[in-house]
Amino acid sequence: YEYLRAGRPILALTDPAGDTAATCRDAGLEAIAALDDAQAISAQLQRFVHSPKDGTLPTAAAVDRASRRGRARTLAELLDRSTMQGK
């Protein structure tokens, strides 16, 4: 989450089917390559170098969700929902 909050370009080297990649896609990031796929990494690196902000910057909403305030808001909403279920 710290990387998202930094608002800097991100090139994610991770399992494209995993949770980290899903979090990246939810944040609007498209620069994702599998750690063991040299060809995909090379392609993403070339794209990253030529257009560092194209598909590599998180959305404002993702930055907000990753902030301490956003995480606290999510927790508060979860706690509110869990206490309302018994009523």
N, CA, C and O atoms as a GROMACS GRO file, in nm:
protein
  348
    1TYR      N    1   0.082  -0.121   0.000
    1TYR     CA    2   0.000   0.000   0.000
    1TYR      C    3   0.086   0.126   0.000
    1TYR      O    4   0.044   0.230  -0.051
    2GLU      N    5   0.205   0.116   0.057
    2GLU     CA    6   0.293   0.233   0.058
    2GLU      C    7   0.327   0.277  -0.084
    2GLU      O    8   0.334   0.396  -0.113
    3TYR      N    9   0.347   0.181  -0.172
    3TYR     CA   10   0.379   0.214  -0.311
    3TYR      C   11   0.263   0.288  -0.376
    3TYR      O   12   0.285   0.385  -0.450
    4LEU      N   13   0.141   0.246  -0.350
    4LEU     CA   14   0.025   0.314  -0.407
    4LEU      C   15   0.017   0.457  -0.356
    4LEU      O   16  -0.007   0.550  -0.433
    5ARG      N   17   0.038   0.474  -0.226
    5ARG     CA   18   0.028   0.608  -0.166
    5ARG      C   19   0.136   0.702  -0.218
    5ARG      O   20   0.116   0.824  -0.219
    6ALA      N   21   0.248   0.648  -0.261
    6ALA     CA   22   0.358   0.733  -0.308
    6ALA      C   23   0.321   0.806  -0.437
    6ALA      O   24   0.380   0.910  -0.468
    7GLY      N   25   0.225   0.753  -0.512
    7GLY     CA   26   0.182   0.819  -0.634
    7GLY      C   27   0.288   0.819  -0.744
    7GLY      O   28   0.285   0.903  -0.834
    8ARG      N   29   0.380   0.725  -0.736
    8ARG     CA   30   0.488   0.714  -0.835
    8ARG      C   31   0.455   0.600  -0.932
    8ARG      O   32   0.376   0.512  -0.900
    9PRO      N   33   0.517   0.601  -1.051
    9PRO     CA   34   0.495   0.490  -1.144
    9PRO      C   35   0.534   0.356  -1.082
    9PRO      O   36   0.634   0.347  -1.010
   10ILE      N   37   0.455   0.254  -1.109
   10ILE     CA   38   0.478   0.121  -1.053
   10ILE      C   39   0.485   0.019  -1.166
   10ILE      O   40   0.398   0.014  -1.253
   11LEU      N   41   0.589  -0.062  -1.164
   11LEU     CA   42   0.601  -0.178  -1.250
   11LEU      C   43   0.596  -0.299  -1.158
   11LEU      O   44   0.692  -0.324  -1.084
   12ALA      N   45   0.488  -0.372  -1.160
   12ALA     CA   46   0.467  -0.484  -1.067
   12ALA      C   47   0.520  -0.613  -1.127
   12ALA      O   48   0.472  -0.659  -1.230
   13LEU      N   49   0.619  -0.671  -1.062
   13LEU     CA   50   0.671  -0.802  -1.100
   13LEU      C   51   0.614  -0.901  -1.000
   13LEU      O   52   0.665  -0.917  -0.890
   14THR      N   53   0.507  -0.968  -1.042
   14THR     CA   54   0.432  -1.055  -0.952
   14THR      C   55   0.352  -1.155  -1.034
   14THR      O   56   0.344  -1.144  -1.156
   15ASP      N   57   0.295  -1.252  -0.968
   15ASP     CA   58   0.209  -1.350  -1.035
   15ASP      C   59   0.086  -1.278  -1.088
   15ASP      O   60   0.007  -1.225  -1.010
   16PRO      N   61   0.066  -1.274  -1.220
   16PRO     CA   62  -0.048  -1.202  -1.277
   16PRO      C   63  -0.184  -1.252  -1.228
   16PRO      O   64  -0.283  -1.180  -1.238
   17ALA      N   65  -0.190  -1.374  -1.176
   17ALA     CA   66  -0.316  -1.429  -1.127
   17ALA      C   67  -0.332  -1.413  -0.976
   17ALA      O   68  -0.432  -1.456  -0.919
   18GLY      N   69  -0.234  -1.353  -0.910
   18GLY     CA   70  -0.235  -1.345  -0.765
   18GLY      C   71  -0.303  -1.221  -0.709
   18GLY      O   72  -0.350  -1.134  -0.783
   19ASP      N   73  -0.307  -1.215  -0.577
   19ASP     CA   74  -0.372  -1.104  -0.506
   19ASP      C   75  -0.302  -0.971  -0.530
   19ASP      O   76  -0.368  -0.868  -0.544
   20THR      N   77  -0.169  -0.972  -0.535
   20THR     CA   78  -0.097  -0.847  -0.558
   20THR      C   79  -0.132  -0.789  -0.694
   20THR      O   80  -0.154  -0.669  -0.706
   21ALA      N   81  -0.136  -0.874  -0.796
   21ALA     CA   82  -0.173  -0.827  -0.930
   21ALA      C   83  -0.317  -0.776  -0.932
   21ALA      O   84  -0.347  -0.677  -0.997
   22ALA      N   85  -0.406  -0.844  -0.860
   22ALA     CA   86  -0.546  -0.799  -0.854
   22ALA      C   87  -0.554  -0.662  -0.788
   22ALA      O   88  -0.630  -0.576  -0.833
   23THR      N   89  -0.478  -0.641  -0.681
   23THR     CA   90  -0.475  -0.511  -0.615
   23THR      C   91  -0.423  -0.405  -0.710
   23THR      O   92  -0.476  -0.294  -0.715
   24CYS      N   93  -0.320  -0.439  -0.785
   24CYS     CA   94  -0.265  -0.344  -0.883
   24CYS      C   95  -0.368  -0.309  -0.989
   24CYS      O   96  -0.387  -0.192  -1.022
   25ARG      N   97  -0.434  -0.410  -1.044
   25ARG     CA   98  -0.536  -0.383  -1.147
   25ARG      C   99  -0.650  -0.299  -1.090
   25ARG      O  100  -0.699  -0.208  -1.158
   26ASP      N  101  -0.692  -0.329  -0.968
   26ASP     CA  102  -0.798  -0.250  -0.904
   26ASP      C  103  -0.756  -0.104  -0.887
   26ASP      O  104  -0.839  -0.014  -0.885
   27ALA      N  105  -0.625  -0.082  -0.876
   27ALA     CA  106  -0.572   0.054  -0.860
   27ALA      C  107  -0.548   0.122  -0.995
   27ALA      O  108  -0.501   0.236  -1.000
   28GLY      N  109  -0.582   0.053  -1.104
   28GLY     CA  110  -0.565   0.113  -1.236
   28GLY      C  111  -0.429   0.089  -1.299
   28GLY      O  112  -0.396   0.151  -1.400
   29LEU      N  113  -0.351   0.000  -1.239
   29LEU     CA  114  -0.217  -0.028  -1.291
   29LEU      C  115  -0.222  -0.141  -1.394
   29LEU      O  116  -0.287  -0.243  -1.372
   30GLU      N  117  -0.154  -0.121  -1.504
   30GLU     CA  118  -0.151  -0.220  -1.610
   30GLU      C  119  -0.013  -0.282  -1.629
   30GLU      O  120   0.000  -0.385  -1.695
   31ALA      N  121   0.089  -0.221  -1.572
   31ALA     CA  122   0.227  -0.267  -1.590
   31ALA      C  123   0.256  -0.380  -1.493
   31ALA      O  124   0.311  -0.359  -1.385
   32ILE      N  125   0.217  -0.502  -1.533
   32ILE     CA  126   0.232  -0.621  -1.449
   32ILE      C  127   0.298  -0.729  -1.533
   32ILE      O  128   0.257  -0.755  -1.646
   33ALA      N  129   0.400  -0.793  -1.477
   33ALA     CA  130   0.467  -0.903  -1.546
   33ALA      C  131   0.503  -1.010  -1.444
   33ALA      O  132   0.535  -0.981  -1.329
   34ALA      N  133   0.496  -1.135  -1.488
   34ALA     CA  134   0.533  -1.248  -1.402
   34ALA      C  135   0.683  -1.245  -1.376
   34ALA      O  136   0.762  -1.212  -1.464
   35LEU      N  137   0.720  -1.281  -1.254
   35LEU     CA  138   0.862  -1.281  -1.215
   35LEU      C  139   0.946  -1.375  -1.300
   35LEU      O  140   1.066  -1.350  -1.319
   36ASP      N  141   0.887  -1.482  -1.351
   36ASP     CA  142   0.963  -1.582  -1.425
   36ASP      C  143   0.946  -1.571  -1.577
   36ASP      O  144   0.980  -1.665  -1.650
   37ASP      N  145   0.893  -1.459  -1.625
   37ASP     CA  146   0.870  -1.440  -1.768
   37ASP      C  147   0.957  -1.325  -1.819
   37ASP      O  148   0.915  -1.210  -1.821
   38ALA      N  149   1.079  -1.360  -1.861
   38ALA     CA  150   1.175  -1.257  -1.904
   38ALA      C  151   1.122  -1.175  -2.021
   38ALA      O  152   1.147  -1.055  -2.028
   39GLN      N  153   1.049  -1.238  -2.112
   39GLN     CA  154   0.996  -1.166  -2.227
   39GLN      C  155   0.892  -1.062  -2.184
   39GLN      O  156   0.892  -0.950  -2.234
   40ALA      N  157   0.803  -1.100  -2.092
   40ALA     CA  158   0.702  -1.006  -2.042
   40ALA      C  159   0.767  -0.892  -1.964
   40ALA      O  160   0.727  -0.777  -1.976
   41ILE      N  161   0.868  -0.926  -1.884
   41ILE     CA  162   0.938  -0.822  -1.808
   41ILE      C  163   1.006  -0.725  -1.904
   41ILE      O  164   1.000  -0.603  -1.885
   42SER      N  165   1.071  -0.778  -2.006
   42SER     CA  166   1.138  -0.692  -2.105
   42SER      C  167   1.038  -0.599  -2.173
   42SER      O  168   1.064  -0.480  -2.189
   43ALA      N  169   0.924  -0.654  -2.213
   43ALA     CA  170   0.822  -0.572  -2.280
   43ALA      C  171   0.770  -0.463  -2.187
   43ALA      O  172   0.753  -0.348  -2.229
   44GLN      N  173   0.744  -0.498  -2.061
   44GLN     CA  174   0.694  -0.399  -1.966
   44GLN      C  175   0.801  -0.294  -1.935
   44GLN      O  176   0.769  -0.176  -1.921
   45LEU      N  177   0.926  -0.336  -1.924
   45LEU     CA  178   1.034  -0.240  -1.899
   45LEU      C  179   1.048  -0.141  -2.014
   45LEU      O  180   1.067  -0.022  -1.991
   46GLN      N  181   1.040  -0.190  -2.137
   46GLN     CA  182   1.048  -0.100  -2.252
   46GLN      C  183   0.933  -0.001  -2.251
   46GLN      O  184   0.953   0.118  -2.274
   47ARG      N  185   0.814  -0.049  -2.224
   47ARG     CA  186   0.697   0.039  -2.215
   47ARG      C  187   0.715   0.140  -2.102
   47ARG      O  188   0.685   0.258  -2.116
   48PHE      N  189   0.766   0.090  -1.990
   48PHE     CA  190   0.787   0.173  -1.870
   48PHE      C  191   0.886   0.286  -1.899
   48PHE      O  192   0.864   0.400  -1.859
   49VAL      N  193   0.995   0.253  -1.968
   49VAL     CA  194   1.098   0.352  -1.998
   49VAL      C  195   1.047   0.457  -2.097
   49VAL      O  196   1.074   0.576  -2.081
   50HIS      N  197   0.974   0.413  -2.198
   50HIS     CA  198   0.926   0.506  -2.301
   50HIS      C  199   0.805   0.588  -2.257
   50HIS      O  200   0.791   0.704  -2.298
   51SER      N  201   0.720   0.531  -2.175
   51SER     CA  202   0.599   0.602  -2.128
   51SER      C  203   0.578   0.568  -1.981
   51SER      O  204   0.488   0.492  -1.947
   52PRO      N  205   0.661   0.625  -1.892
   52PRO     CA  206   0.659   0.584  -1.752
   52PRO      C  207   0.527   0.606  -1.680
   52PRO      O  208   0.502   0.542  -1.577
   53LYS      N  209   0.442   0.693  -1.729
   53LYS     CA  210   0.316   0.717  -1.659
   53LYS      C  211   0.198   0.645  -1.724
   53LYS      O  212   0.086   0.650  -1.671
   54ASP      N  213   0.220   0.580  -1.837
   54ASP     CA  214   0.114   0.512  -1.909
   54ASP      C  215   0.084   0.377  -1.845
   54ASP      O  216   0.159   0.281  -1.862
   55GLY      N  217  -0.025   0.369  -1.770
   55GLY     CA  218  -0.065   0.244  -1.706
   55GLY      C  219   0.016   0.208  -1.584
   55GLY      O  220   0.008   0.095  -1.536
   56THR      N  221   0.093   0.304  -1.532
   56THR     CA  222   0.178   0.273  -1.417
   56THR      C  223   0.145   0.357  -1.294
   56THR      O  224   0.200   0.334  -1.187
   57LEU      N  225   0.055   0.453  -1.308
   57LEU     CA  226   0.018   0.537  -1.194
   57LEU      C  227  -0.115   0.491  -1.135
   57LEU      O  228  -0.210   0.466  -1.209
   58PRO      N  229  -0.122   0.480  -1.002
   58PRO     CA  230  -0.248   0.442  -0.940
   58PRO      C  231  -0.351   0.554  -0.953
   58PRO      O  232  -0.316   0.672  -0.961
   59THR      N  233  -0.478   0.515  -0.955
   59THR     CA  234  -0.585   0.615  -0.960
   59THR      C  235  -0.592   0.690  -0.828
   59THR      O  236  -0.543   0.642  -0.726
   60ALA      N  237  -0.652   0.807  -0.830
   60ALA     CA  238  -0.668   0.886  -0.706
   60ALA      C  239  -0.750   0.808  -0.604
   60ALA      O  240  -0.721   0.814  -0.484
   61ALA      N  241  -0.851   0.736  -0.650
   61ALA     CA  242  -0.933   0.656  -0.558
   61ALA      C  243  -0.850   0.546  -0.492
   61ALA      O  244  -0.868   0.518  -0.374
   62ALA      N  245  -0.760   0.484  -0.568
   62ALA     CA  246  -0.674   0.380  -0.512
   62ALA      C  247  -0.578   0.437  -0.409
   62ALA      O  248  -0.554   0.376  -0.305
   63VAL      N  249  -0.525   0.554  -0.437
   63VAL     CA  250  -0.435   0.620  -0.341
   63VAL      C  251  -0.512   0.651  -0.213
   63VAL      O  252  -0.460   0.631  -0.103
   64ASP      N  253  -0.635   0.700  -0.226
   64ASP     CA  254  -0.717   0.730  -0.109
   64ASP      C  255  -0.746   0.604  -0.029
   64ASP      O  256  -0.736   0.604   0.094
   65ARG      N  257  -0.784   0.495  -0.098
   65ARG     CA  258  -0.814   0.369  -0.028
   65ARG      C  259  -0.692   0.316   0.046
   65ARG      O  260  -0.706   0.254   0.151
   66ALA      N  261  -0.572   0.340  -0.009
   66ALA     CA  262  -0.449   0.289   0.052
   66ALA      C  263  -0.398   0.377   0.165
   66ALA      O  264  -0.308   0.337   0.239
   67SER      N  265  -0.454   0.496   0.179
   67SER     CA  266  -0.408   0.587   0.285
   67SER      C  267  -0.454   0.536   0.422
   67SER      O  268  -0.544   0.453   0.431
   68ARG      N  269  -0.392   0.586   0.526
   68ARG     CA  270  -0.433   0.548   0.661
   68ARG      C  271  -0.579   0.584   0.684
   68ARG      O  272  -0.655   0.506   0.742
   69ARG      N  273  -0.617   0.701   0.639
   69ARG     CA  274  -0.756   0.745   0.654
   69ARG      C  275  -0.851   0.652   0.578
   69ARG      O  276  -0.957   0.614   0.629
   70GLY      N  277  -0.812   0.615   0.458
   70GLY     CA  278  -0.894   0.525   0.377
   70GLY      C  279  -0.904   0.387   0.439
   70GLY      O  280  -1.012   0.328   0.441
   71ARG      N  281  -0.793   0.334   0.490
   71ARG     CA  282  -0.795   0.202   0.555
   71ARG      C  283  -0.879   0.208   0.682
   71ARG      O  284  -0.952   0.113   0.711
   72ALA      N  285  -0.869   0.317   0.758
   72ALA     CA  286  -0.950   0.332   0.879
   72ALA      C  287  -1.098   0.341   0.844
   72ALA      O  288  -1.182   0.284   0.913
   73ARG      N  289  -1.130   0.411   0.735
   73ARG     CA  290  -1.269   0.422   0.690
   73ARG      C  291  -1.324   0.284   0.652
   73ARG      O  292  -1.437   0.250   0.687
   74THR      N  293  -1.243   0.205   0.582
   74THR     CA  294  -1.284   0.070   0.543
   74THR      C  295  -1.309  -0.016   0.666
   74THR      O  296  -1.408  -0.089   0.672
   75LEU      N  297  -1.221  -0.008   0.764
   75LEU     CA  298  -1.238  -0.083   0.888
   75LEU      C  299  -1.364  -0.038   0.962
   75LEU      O  300  -1.440  -0.122   1.010
   76ALA      N  301  -1.386   0.092   0.970
   76ALA     CA  302  -1.505   0.144   1.039
   76ALA      C  303  -1.632   0.095   0.970
   76ALA      O  304  -1.729   0.059   1.037
   77GLU      N  305  -1.633   0.095   0.836
   77GLU     CA  306  -1.750   0.047   0.763
   77GLU      C  307  -1.775  -0.101   0.790
   77GLU      O  308  -1.889  -0.144   0.806
   78LEU      N  309  -1.668  -0.178   0.794
   78LEU     CA  310  -1.680  -0.321   0.823
   78LEU      C  311  -1.735  -0.344   0.963
   78LEU      O  312  -1.824  -0.426   0.982
   79LEU      N  313  -1.683  -0.270   1.060
   79LEU     CA  314  -1.732  -0.284   1.197
   79LEU      C  315  -1.877  -0.239   1.208
   79LEU      O  316  -1.956  -0.302   1.278
   80ASP      N  317  -1.913  -0.132   1.140
   80ASP     CA  318  -2.053  -0.087   1.140
   80ASP      C  319  -2.144  -0.195   1.084
   80ASP      O  320  -2.249  -0.223   1.141
   81ARG      N  321  -2.105  -0.255   0.972
   81ARG     CA  322  -2.188  -0.360   0.911
   81ARG      C  323  -2.200  -0.481   1.003
   81ARG      O  324  -2.307  -0.540   1.013
   82SER      N  325  -2.091  -0.517   1.069
   82SER     CA  326  -2.094  -0.636   1.155
   82SER      C  327  -2.180  -0.612   1.278
   82SER      O  328  -2.243  -0.706   1.327
   83THR      N  329  -2.185  -0.491   1.329
   83THR     CA  330  -2.269  -0.465   1.446
   83THR      C  331  -2.415  -0.447   1.407
   83THR      O  332  -2.503  -0.467   1.491
   84MET      N  333  -2.442  -0.410   1.283
   84MET     CA  334  -2.580  -0.392   1.238
   84MET      C  335  -2.646  -0.525   1.205
   84MET      O  336  -2.769  -0.533   1.202
   85GLN      N  337  -2.569  -0.630   1.180
   85GLN     CA  338  -2.626  -0.759   1.144
   85GLN      C  339  -2.708  -0.819   1.257
   85GLN      O  340  -2.804  -0.891   1.231
   86GLY      N  341  -2.672  -0.791   1.378
   86GLY     CA  342  -2.743  -0.847   1.493
   86GLY      C  343  -2.870  -0.773   1.528
   86GLY      O  344  -2.944  -0.819   1.616
   87LYS      N  345  -2.898  -0.662   1.464
   87LYS     CA  346  -3.015  -0.580   1.499
   87LYS      C  347  -3.133  -0.613   1.412
   87LYS      O  348  -3.239  -0.554   1.428
   0.00000   0.00000   0.00000
